Amino acid sequence: MARRKKGNPIHGWIILDKPVGMTSTQAVGKVRWLYQAQKAGHAGTLDPLATGVLPIALGEATKTVPYAIDGKKSYRFTVRWGIETDTDDAEGRPIRTSGSRPTGAQIEACLPQFRGEFLQTPPQFSAIKVEGHRAYDLARGGETVALAPRRVVIDKLELIGMPDAETAVFEAECGRGTYVRALARDIGRLLGCLGHVTQLRRTRVAAFTEDSAVTIAQLEAAHGADDGGAQLRRLLQPVELALTDLIEVTVGTHDAARLARGQPVLMRGRDAPIISGEAYAISKGTLIALCQMEKGELIPTRVFHYQ
Protein backbone atom coordinates (compact mmCIF):
# COMPACT_ATOMS: atom_id res chain seq x y z
CA MET A 1 0.00 0.00 0.00
CA ALA A 2 1.37 3.43 -0.97
CA ARG A 3 2.23 5.73 1.90
CA ARG A 4 -0.18 8.65 2.19
CA LYS A 5 1.50 12.02 1.68
CA LYS A 6 1.43 14.45 4.57
CA GLY A 7 -0.27 17.78 4.02
CA ASN A 8 -2.91 19.13 1.68
CA PRO A 9 -3.05 18.68 -2.12
CA ILE A 10 -2.54 22.39 -2.85
CA HIS A 11 -1.50 23.26 -6.41
CA GLY A 12 -0.43 26.65 -7.73
CA TRP A 13 2.05 29.49 -7.37
CA ILE A 14 2.53 32.07 -4.65
CA ILE A 15 4.38 35.15 -5.89
CA LEU A 16 6.05 36.12 -2.64
CA ASP A 17 7.46 39.58 -1.99
CA LYS A 18 10.41 38.27 0.00
CA PRO A 19 11.53 40.52 2.86
CA VAL A 20 15.12 41.40 3.80
CA GLY A 21 16.80 38.90 6.09
CA MET A 22 14.86 35.81 5.03
CA THR A 23 16.55 33.09 2.98
CA SER A 24 14.75 31.54 0.03
CA THR A 25 14.64 28.21 1.87
CA GLN A 26 13.04 29.85 4.90
CA ALA A 27 10.49 31.54 2.65
CA VAL A 28 9.50 28.25 1.02
CA GLY A 29 9.19 26.61 4.45
CA LYS A 30 6.97 29.41 5.72
CA VAL A 31 4.63 29.31 2.72
CA ARG A 32 4.45 25.53 2.78
CA TRP A 33 3.54 25.61 6.49
CA LEU A 34 0.85 28.26 5.98
CA TYR A 35 -0.78 26.15 3.27
CA GLN A 36 0.08 22.81 4.88
CA ALA A 37 1.08 21.80 1.35
CA GLN A 38 2.43 18.39 0.47
CA LYS A 39 5.18 19.75 -1.74
CA ALA A 40 6.85 23.12 -2.34
CA GLY A 41 9.81 24.66 -4.16
CA HIS A 42 11.01 28.00 -5.51
CA ALA A 43 12.03 29.40 -8.88
CA GLY A 44 15.34 31.17 -8.38
CA THR A 45 17.21 31.88 -5.16
CA LEU A 46 17.26 35.36 -3.65
CA ASP A 47 20.02 36.33 -1.20
CA PRO A 48 18.89 37.24 2.35
CA LEU A 49 19.82 40.88 1.59
CA ALA A 50 17.54 40.92 -1.46
CA THR A 51 13.81 41.59 -1.57
CA GLY A 52 11.12 41.12 -4.17
CA VAL A 53 9.70 38.45 -6.42
CA LEU A 54 10.27 34.88 -5.23
CA PRO A 55 7.88 32.53 -7.04
CA ILE A 56 7.02 29.58 -4.78
CA ALA A 57 5.50 26.49 -6.36
CA LEU A 58 3.07 24.29 -4.45
CA GLY A 59 2.04 20.76 -5.39
CA GLU A 60 1.88 20.10 -9.13
CA ALA A 61 3.29 23.57 -9.85
CA THR A 62 6.71 22.21 -8.82
CA LYS A 63 6.77 20.38 -12.17
CA THR A 64 6.86 23.74 -13.95
CA VAL A 65 9.69 25.28 -11.88
CA PRO A 66 12.37 24.84 -14.60
CA TYR A 67 10.35 27.00 -17.01
CA ALA A 68 10.16 29.84 -14.48
CA ILE A 69 13.88 29.58 -13.66
CA ASP A 70 14.74 29.82 -17.36
CA GLY A 71 12.63 32.98 -17.78
CA LYS A 72 13.93 36.56 -17.90
CA LYS A 73 14.51 38.33 -14.59
CA SER A 74 14.39 42.04 -13.77
CA TYR A 75 16.19 43.80 -10.92
CA ARG A 76 16.53 47.22 -9.34
CA PHE A 77 19.72 47.64 -7.31
CA THR A 78 21.84 50.25 -5.57
CA VAL A 79 25.64 50.29 -5.71
CA ARG A 80 27.85 52.06 -3.18
CA TRP A 81 31.14 53.24 -4.67
CA GLY A 82 34.55 53.23 -3.04
CA ILE A 83 34.41 49.84 -1.28
CA GLU A 84 34.66 46.29 -2.60
CA THR A 85 33.61 43.55 -0.18
CA ASP A 86 34.35 39.83 -0.09
CA THR A 87 30.65 39.04 -0.72
CA ASP A 88 30.14 41.87 -3.26
CA ASP A 89 27.31 43.22 -1.07
CA ALA A 90 26.83 45.08 2.20
CA GLU A 91 26.94 41.91 4.30
CA GLY A 92 30.60 41.29 3.53
CA ARG A 93 33.81 42.74 4.93
CA PRO A 94 35.69 45.44 2.97
CA ILE A 95 38.70 44.07 1.09
CA ARG A 96 39.61 47.05 -1.13
CA THR A 97 38.86 50.75 -1.08
CA SER A 98 39.13 53.68 -3.47
CA GLY A 99 38.81 57.43 -3.12
CA SER A 100 37.61 57.78 -6.70
CA ARG A 101 33.94 58.48 -7.49
CA PRO A 102 32.40 58.26 -10.98
CA THR A 103 30.29 60.89 -12.70
CA GLY A 104 26.99 60.04 -14.33
CA ALA A 105 28.60 60.40 -17.75
CA GLN A 106 31.38 57.97 -16.84
CA ILE A 107 28.87 55.40 -15.61
CA GLU A 108 26.74 55.74 -18.74
CA ALA A 109 29.82 55.33 -20.93
CA CYS A 110 30.80 51.99 -19.39
CA LEU A 111 27.36 50.34 -19.35
CA PRO A 112 27.36 49.14 -23.00
CA GLN A 113 30.19 46.76 -22.06
CA PHE A 114 27.76 44.98 -19.73
CA ARG A 115 24.90 44.62 -22.18
CA GLY A 116 24.41 41.61 -24.40
CA GLU A 117 26.25 38.31 -24.01
CA PHE A 118 29.56 38.11 -22.15
CA LEU A 119 31.51 36.09 -19.58
CA GLN A 120 30.93 36.83 -15.90
CA THR A 121 32.89 35.44 -12.94
CA PRO A 122 30.48 34.53 -10.10
CA PRO A 123 31.00 35.94 -6.60
CA GLN A 124 33.15 33.95 -4.17
CA PHE A 125 30.09 33.76 -1.94
CA SER A 126 27.72 31.90 -4.26
CA ALA A 127 25.84 28.60 -4.28
CA ILE A 128 27.99 27.15 -7.07
CA LYS A 129 29.43 23.75 -6.20
CA VAL A 130 33.21 23.26 -6.20
CA GLU A 131 34.26 19.61 -5.81
CA GLY A 132 31.01 18.85 -4.01
CA HIS A 133 31.06 21.91 -1.73
CA ARG A 134 29.14 25.18 -2.01
CA ALA A 135 31.45 28.08 -2.86
CA TYR A 136 30.03 30.16 0.02
CA ASP A 137 30.89 27.41 2.52
CA LEU A 138 34.48 27.33 1.27
CA ALA A 139 34.66 31.14 1.33
CA ARG A 140 33.35 31.27 4.91
CA GLY A 141 36.13 28.82 5.82
CA GLY A 142 38.72 31.24 4.49
CA GLU A 143 39.39 29.49 1.18
CA THR A 144 39.71 31.39 -2.08
CA VAL A 145 38.22 29.32 -4.86
CA ALA A 146 38.75 29.74 -8.59
CA LEU A 147 35.27 30.02 -10.11
CA ALA A 148 35.15 29.69 -13.88
CA PRO A 149 33.55 32.57 -15.80
CA ARG A 150 30.05 31.82 -17.06
CA ARG A 151 28.30 33.09 -20.15
CA VAL A 152 25.44 35.44 -19.21
CA VAL A 153 23.03 37.63 -21.14
CA ILE A 154 21.94 41.10 -19.99
CA ASP A 155 19.25 42.54 -22.24
CA LYS A 156 18.85 45.82 -20.37
CA LEU A 157 21.08 47.79 -17.99
CA GLU A 158 20.20 51.39 -17.19
CA LEU A 159 21.36 54.01 -14.69
CA ILE A 160 18.14 55.39 -13.21
CA GLY A 161 19.42 57.58 -10.38
CA MET A 162 22.34 58.98 -8.39
CA PRO A 163 21.07 59.89 -4.90
CA ASP A 164 24.53 61.23 -4.01
CA ALA A 165 28.17 60.95 -5.04
CA GLU A 166 28.53 57.68 -3.14
CA THR A 167 25.69 55.70 -4.71
CA ALA A 168 23.97 54.90 -7.99
CA VAL A 169 20.74 53.05 -8.75
CA PHE A 170 20.36 50.71 -11.72
CA GLU A 171 17.75 48.56 -13.41
CA ALA A 172 18.67 45.37 -15.23
CA GLU A 173 16.92 42.66 -17.21
CA CYS A 174 18.89 39.48 -17.62
CA GLY A 175 18.84 35.75 -18.27
CA ARG A 176 19.48 32.77 -16.06
CA GLY A 177 22.71 32.59 -14.08
CA THR A 178 23.47 36.31 -13.94
CA TYR A 179 24.78 37.60 -10.61
CA VAL A 180 23.82 41.22 -9.90
CA ARG A 181 26.45 41.36 -7.15
CA ALA A 182 29.13 40.39 -9.67
CA LEU A 183 27.76 42.97 -12.09
CA ALA A 184 28.13 45.74 -9.48
CA ARG A 185 31.65 44.52 -8.64
CA ASP A 186 32.73 44.54 -12.29
CA ILE A 187 31.22 47.96 -13.02
CA GLY A 188 33.12 49.35 -10.04
CA ARG A 189 36.36 47.78 -11.19
CA LEU A 190 35.98 49.07 -14.75
CA LEU A 191 35.30 52.59 -13.44
CA GLY A 192 38.30 52.31 -11.12
CA CYS A 193 36.23 53.29 -8.09
CA LEU A 194 35.21 49.81 -6.83
CA GLY A 195 31.72 49.09 -5.54
CA HIS A 196 29.27 46.71 -3.91
CA VAL A 197 25.51 46.20 -3.77
CA THR A 198 23.68 47.76 -0.83
CA GLN A 199 20.10 47.17 -1.95
CA LEU A 200 18.73 44.59 -4.38
CA ARG A 201 15.12 44.02 -5.42
CA ARG A 202 13.92 41.52 -7.99
CA THR A 203 10.89 42.91 -9.79
CA ARG A 204 10.13 40.08 -12.22
CA VAL A 205 10.76 36.40 -12.87
CA ALA A 206 9.32 35.27 -16.22
CA ALA A 207 5.56 36.03 -16.00
CA PHE A 208 5.71 36.63 -12.23
CA THR A 209 5.80 40.36 -11.40
CA GLU A 210 5.92 42.44 -8.25
CA ASP A 211 2.45 43.84 -9.05
CA SER A 212 1.01 40.41 -8.20
CA ALA A 213 3.31 39.68 -5.26
CA VAL A 214 2.01 39.13 -1.73
CA THR A 215 3.79 39.64 1.55
CA ILE A 216 4.28 37.24 4.44
CA ALA A 217 1.94 39.48 6.48
CA GLN A 218 -0.81 39.12 3.87
CA LEU A 219 -0.40 35.35 3.84
CA GLU A 220 -0.47 35.19 7.63
CA ALA A 221 -3.64 37.30 7.72
CA ALA A 222 -5.30 35.01 5.17
CA HIS A 223 -4.17 31.98 7.16
CA GLY A 224 -5.76 33.42 10.30
CA ALA A 225 -9.11 34.07 8.65
CA ASP A 226 -11.98 31.84 9.76
CA ASP A 227 -13.07 30.87 6.24
CA GLY A 228 -11.75 27.37 5.73
CA GLY A 229 -8.71 28.57 3.78
CA ALA A 230 -10.70 30.46 1.12
CA GLN A 231 -8.54 33.59 1.35
CA LEU A 232 -5.34 31.59 1.08
CA ARG A 233 -6.64 29.80 -2.01
CA ARG A 234 -7.54 33.14 -3.63
CA LEU A 235 -3.90 34.21 -3.36
CA LEU A 236 -2.75 31.24 -5.44
CA GLN A 237 -1.79 31.80 -9.08
CA PRO A 238 -2.50 29.03 -11.64
CA VAL A 239 0.07 26.32 -12.29
CA GLU A 240 0.32 27.22 -15.99
CA LEU A 241 1.46 30.79 -15.25
CA ALA A 242 5.04 29.51 -15.53
CA LEU A 243 4.38 28.24 -19.05
CA THR A 244 3.57 31.46 -20.90
CA ASP A 245 6.45 30.93 -23.36
CA LEU A 246 5.00 27.57 -24.49
CA ILE A 247 2.22 26.83 -26.95
CA GLU A 248 -1.18 26.41 -25.27
CA VAL A 249 -3.43 23.71 -26.74
CA THR A 250 -7.02 23.15 -25.64
CA VAL A 251 -8.16 19.52 -25.76
CA GLY A 252 -11.47 17.75 -25.18
CA THR A 253 -12.28 15.33 -22.40
CA HIS A 254 -11.39 12.20 -24.39
CA ASP A 255 -8.00 13.54 -25.50
CA ALA A 256 -7.32 14.83 -21.99
CA ALA A 257 -7.83 11.32 -20.63
CA ARG A 258 -5.38 9.90 -23.18
CA LEU A 259 -2.73 12.49 -22.33
CA ALA A 260 -3.23 11.84 -18.61
CA ARG A 261 -2.40 8.18 -19.29
CA GLY A 262 0.78 9.21 -21.10
CA GLN A 263 -0.63 8.46 -24.55
CA PRO A 264 -0.12 10.76 -27.57
CA VAL A 265 -3.01 12.58 -29.21
CA LEU A 266 -3.36 13.43 -32.89
CA MET A 267 -4.93 16.85 -33.34
CA ARG A 268 -7.48 16.71 -36.17
CA GLY A 269 -9.52 19.24 -38.13
CA ARG A 270 -8.69 22.52 -39.79
CA ASP A 271 -8.19 24.22 -36.43
CA ALA A 272 -5.50 21.72 -35.41
CA PRO A 273 -2.16 23.47 -34.77
CA ILE A 274 0.52 22.70 -37.34
CA ILE A 275 3.44 24.22 -35.44
CA SER A 276 6.07 22.18 -33.58
CA GLY A 277 7.74 22.63 -30.22
CA GLU A 278 6.99 22.50 -26.51
CA ALA A 279 3.35 22.89 -25.54
CA TYR A 280 0.95 22.38 -22.68
CA ALA A 281 -2.53 20.91 -22.88
CA ILE A 282 -5.52 22.44 -21.09
CA SER A 283 -8.97 20.89 -20.73
CA LYS A 284 -11.89 22.71 -19.09
CA GLY A 285 -9.48 25.14 -17.45
CA THR A 286 -7.29 22.41 -15.96
CA LEU A 287 -3.66 21.80 -16.94
CA ILE A 288 -3.33 18.21 -18.19
CA ALA A 289 0.21 17.72 -19.46
CA LEU A 290 3.40 19.20 -20.79
CA CYS A 291 3.86 17.98 -24.35
CA GLN A 292 6.07 17.99 -27.37
CA MET A 293 4.14 18.87 -30.52
CA GLU A 294 5.29 17.17 -33.71
CA LYS A 295 3.39 17.16 -37.02
CA GLY A 296 0.07 17.83 -35.33
CA GLU A 297 0.59 15.18 -32.66
CA LEU A 298 0.74 15.98 -28.95
CA ILE A 299 3.23 13.72 -27.17
CA PRO A 300 2.99 14.06 -23.36
CA THR A 301 6.32 14.49 -21.55
CA ARG A 302 5.02 15.33 -18.06
CA VAL A 303 1.54 14.62 -16.75
CA PHE A 304 -0.22 16.56 -13.98
CA HIS A 305 -2.22 14.78 -11.30
CA TYR A 306 -4.67 16.82 -9.25
CA GLN A 307 -6.31 15.24 -6.19
C-alpha angles and dihedrals in degrees: 000000000000116000113251113243117242118240136023127312094246116163127188145058132290112202098210123199094216115214127223114274098028121109120224090246091053090049092053090048092051094049092045090052093048091053095034084225123180094224137016141171140159136239107229129353121255120201116242088250091056128084134193140053115024110163110211118197121211126196115327091006087076087075089065097049095104091059092054092046091052092052126101117275130208127205141183114202142169123221124201113209128218100041132074116194132200091246095040089237140074094274093068133080120259113259101169135019137194135191092209121105124191127231122229090253092053092050093048091049094056099045097082088067088064097049124092125013121338144136118275127188110221120234118270087240100061137119093249113128119239113189090334096315130102112249091230091056091052091046092051087053090057098257122137109216128197106234115193117236114256129211111249135174124219112186096180134022119166136169104229102172149359108205090183141338091281100055144042131189123219140183122211138181115198148157132252119306098024116139113210090196090057090047091055091046093051094046089053092049093048091050090048092232100093122221150186138204116265099171130023128179126177110213101179143019112185105301093347112100136179090245088071097038122119129205130234088249091056091049092048091050091051090047090053094051116110096231105103093261096304094133092049091051091051089059092058119103119213120271092239093060087093091057102062092121092059130080113266116218123186115213134185127246095267094050091044090057091051093050091047088057090051094254123137122246127213111218110222136190134046092290092058111119114249097191124104132222141069116339142164127223123225126189123184090342094308124115108238108175149338108245146183112230116214125168093337094313123119111215112190115227099171126019125206121222118197119190 
